[in-house]
């Protein structure tokens, strides 16, 4: 596969960093972002040595969201299609654009978003699809689509209620206002706030390395059970995790854990893919 003009993948042992790499435009999301993101996640998913991935951005901002000017120039005939055929093309385009962010959410590998400065619109869609979100003190978040006459359609309206609650989501979506990193922390959108981007990257990679040391089959199970439980009753969730463990509990790493407990030694997991 040819390198993406928008993304760069960097590997550090068993962790990958998926860099947003359009710093001259504050990582505004032009067509290469939407086109290439599914392939980037597929590459991460296909690499057995990658146990966890971080999504971070080069430059001053995480992302200012959809590059409206470039997008409208490229897709004006689709956006302004007058008849049903044209409206259907726009519908299909929206579904295509959703694929990459859905791929992040559905990946069996955990993801950590690291946000500095602007996280606007599509940027918030992207981080809401990640499993963990950290931010630097200068981060600003906004579900700004309402201010540009768009109903957010890349996942924030569907995922944020489960992260920050329905009331916070409605306030952000209906006002399109900015919130600070501290406000995002208070509402649970992010779980750590650091002084600057350097410390943000350091803390994010440390968490990713902690995750990567755990048994990959267990990490897959945790993420799948959590995602499956959204919208389900507690009883349905308990039944699902019982089925999961009945199928997957007795793994090589589980036997290593038992052996380590018996021998009073710390077990080492993922021996087949571990990079030291």
C-alpha positions in Angstrom: 0.0 0.0 0.0 1.3 3.5 -0.8 1.8 5.9 2.1 -1.1 8.0 3.0 -0.8 11.8 2.4 -2.6 12.3 5.7 -1.4 9.6 8.0 1.8 8.1 9.3 2.2 4.9 11.3 5.1 4.7 13.8 5.8 1.5 15.7 7.4 1.5 19.2 7.7 -2.1 20.4 4.2 -3.4 20.7 2.5 0.0 20.4 1.7 1.9 17.2 1.2 5.7 16.9 -1.2 6.6 14.2 -0.2 10.2 13.4 -2.5 12.7 11.8 0.1 14.4 9.6 -1.4 17.5 8.0 0.0 20.0 10.4 0.1 23.0 7.9 -3.7 22.8 7.9 -4.1 22.0 11.6 -5.0 18.4 10.5 -8.3 19.5 8.9 -9.9 16.4 7.5 -9.8 16.5 3.7 -10.7 13.5 1.5 -7.5 11.6 2.1 -8.4 11.4 5.8 -11.7 9.8 5.2 -10.5 7.6 2.3 -7.4 6.3 4.1 -8.4 5.9 7.7 -10.1 2.5 7.2 -6.9 1.2 5.5 -4.7 2.6 8.3 -6.7 0.8 11.0 -6.7 -2.4 8.8 -2.9 -2.3 8.8 -2.8 -1.9 12.5 -5.3 -4.8 13.0 -3.3 -7.0 10.7 0.0 -6.6 12.5 0.2 -9.1 15.3 3.1 -7.2 17.0 0.8 -4.2 17.5 -1.2 -4.8 20.7 -2.5 -1.2 21.2 -2.4 2.0 19.2 -2.3 5.7 20.0 -3.9 8.4 17.8 -1.9 11.6 18.0 -1.4 14.6 15.8 1.6 16.5 14.5 1.6 20.3 14.7 -0.2 22.7 16.9 -3.7 21.1 16.8 -5.2 17.6 17.0 -7.7 18.5 14.3 -10.0 21.3 13.4 -12.4 18.8 11.9 -13.8 18.6 8.3 -12.0 20.7 5.8 -15.2 22.3 4.6 -13.8 24.4 1.8 -11.9 21.6 0.2 -14.7 19.1 0.8 -17.3 21.4 -0.7 -15.2 22.1 -3.8 -14.6 18.4 -4.4 -18.1 17.1 -3.7 -20.4 20.1 -4.5 -22.4 18.2 -7.2 -23.0 15.4 -4.6 -23.8 17.7 -1.7 -26.2 19.8 -3.8 -27.8 16.9 -5.9 -31.4 17.9 -6.5 -33.0 14.6 -7.4 -33.3 11.3 -5.5 -30.3 9.8 -7.3 -28.1 12.6 -6.1 -29.4 12.4 -2.6 -28.7 8.7 -2.6 -25.1 9.4 -3.6 -24.7 11.8 -0.7 -26.1 9.1 1.6 -23.6 6.6 0.3 -20.8 9.2 0.7 -21.7 9.8 4.3 -21.7 6.0 5.0 -18.3 5.8 3.3 -16.9 8.6 5.5 -18.2 6.8 8.6 -16.2 3.7 7.9 -12.9 4.9 9.2 -14.1 6.1 12.6 -16.2 3.0 12.9 -13.1 1.0 12.2 -11.3 2.6 15.2 -14.3 1.9 17.4 -14.6 -1.7 16.2 -10.9 -2.5 16.2 -10.1 -5.4 18.5 -7.0 -3.4 19.6 -7.5 -0.7 22.2 -6.9 2.9 21.1 -5.8 6.0 23.0 -6.5 9.5 21.7 -4.0 12.3 22.7 -5.5 15.7 22.1 -3.7 19.0 22.0 -5.2 22.4 21.2 -8.2 22.1 18.8 -10.4 19.0 18.7 -13.3 20.2 16.7 -16.2 18.5 14.9 -14.7 15.5 13.1 -11.8 15.5 15.6 -14.3 14.9 18.4 -16.0 12.2 16.3 -12.6 10.5 16.0 -11.6 10.6 19.7 -15.1 9.6 20.8 -14.5 6.3 19.0 -11.3 5.6 21.0 -11.2 3.6 24.2 -9.3 6.2 26.2 -8.8 9.9 25.8 -6.1 12.2 27.3 -5.6 15.9 26.7 -3.1 18.7 27.2 -4.1 21.8 29.2 -4.5 23.8 26.1 -7.0 21.4 24.5 -10.4 22.8 23.3 -13.2 20.5 22.4 -16.3 21.4 20.3 -19.1 19.5 18.7 -19.3 22.5 16.3 -21.4 21.1 13.4 -24.5 23.0 14.4 -22.6 26.3 13.9 -21.9 25.3 10.3 -25.4 24.1 9.6 -24.7 20.3 9.8 -26.2 17.6 12.0 -23.1 15.7 13.3 -23.1 12.4 11.4 -19.8 10.8 12.1 -20.6 9.2 15.5 -20.4 11.8 18.2 -24.2 12.0 18.7 -24.2 8.2 19.0 -21.1 7.6 21.2 -20.9 10.7 23.4 -24.0 9.9 25.4 -22.4 6.7 26.7 -19.2 8.6 27.6 -20.5 11.9 29.1 -24.2 11.4 29.4 -27.1 12.6 27.4 -27.4 16.0 29.0 -23.8 17.0 28.4 -24.0 15.7 24.8 -27.2 17.7 24.1 -25.6 20.8 25.5 -22.5 20.4 23.3 -24.5 19.5 20.2 -27.2 22.1 20.4 -24.8 25.0 21.3 -21.7 24.1 19.3 -19.7 25.7 22.1 -16.1 25.2 23.0 -15.2 23.5 26.3 -11.7 23.4 27.9 -9.6 20.4 28.8 -10.6 20.9 32.5 -14.3 20.9 31.5 -13.8 17.8 29.4 -12.1 16.2 32.4 -14.9 17.1 34.7 -17.6 15.6 32.5 -15.5 12.4 31.8 -14.7 13.0 28.2 -11.0 12.8 29.0 -9.5 11.0 32.0 -6.1 12.7 32.2 -4.9 16.3 31.5 -1.2 17.0 31.2 0.8 20.2 31.0 1.8 20.1 27.3 2.0 17.8 24.3 5.4 16.3 25.3 4.1 15.1 28.6 0.8 14.1 26.9 2.6 11.8 24.5 4.8 10.4 27.3 1.8 9.6 29.5 -0.2 8.2 26.6 2.6 5.9 25.5 3.0 4.7 29.1 -0.6 3.7 29.3 -0.4 2.0 25.9 2.6 0.0 27.0 0.8 -1.1 30.1 -2.1 -2.3 27.9 0.3 -4.0 25.5 1.9 -6.1 28.2 -1.5 -7.7 29.1 -2.7 -10.8 27.2 -4.0 -9.7 23.9 -6.8 -12.2 23.9 -8.0 -10.8 27.2 -7.7 -7.2 25.9 -9.8 -8.2 22.9 -12.3 -9.8 25.2 -12.6 -6.7 27.5 -13.2 -4.4 24.6 -15.7 -6.7 23.0 -17.6 -7.3 26.2 -17.7 -3.5 26.9 -18.9 -2.6 23.4 -21.5 -5.4 23.4 -22.9 -4.2 26.7 -23.9 -0.8 25.4 -27.7 -0.6 25.2 -28.1 -4.0 26.8 -29.3 -4.9 30.3 -26.9 -6.0 33.0 -28.2 -9.5 32.7 -27.6 -9.6 29.0 -24.1 -8.3 29.6 -23.4 -10.9 32.3 -24.6 -13.7 30.0 -22.4 -12.5 27.2 -19.2 -12.4 29.3 -20.0 -15.8 30.7 -20.2 -17.2 27.2 -17.0 -15.4 26.3 -15.0 -16.8 29.2 -16.5 -20.2 28.7 -15.0 -20.1 25.2 -11.8 -18.2 25.8 -10.7 -18.4 29.4 -8.2 -21.3 29.1 -5.5 -19.6 27.0 -1.7 -19.9 26.9 -1.5 -16.7 28.9 -4.1 -17.9 31.5 -1.9 -20.9 32.0 1.1 -18.6 32.3 -0.8 -16.6 34.9 -1.6 -19.7 37.0 2.0 -20.9 36.7 3.3 -17.6 37.8 1.0 -17.5 40.8 2.0 -21.0 41.8 5.7 -20.2 41.4 5.5 -16.7 42.9 6.8 -15.2 39.7 5.4 -12.5 37.5 4.1 -14.1 34.3 5.2 -12.8 30.9 2.5 -12.7 28.2 2.3 -12.6 24.4 5.5 -14.4 23.9 4.9 -15.0 20.2 4.5 -11.3 19.4 6.3 -9.5 22.2 8.9 -7.0 21.2 11.5 -6.1 23.9 
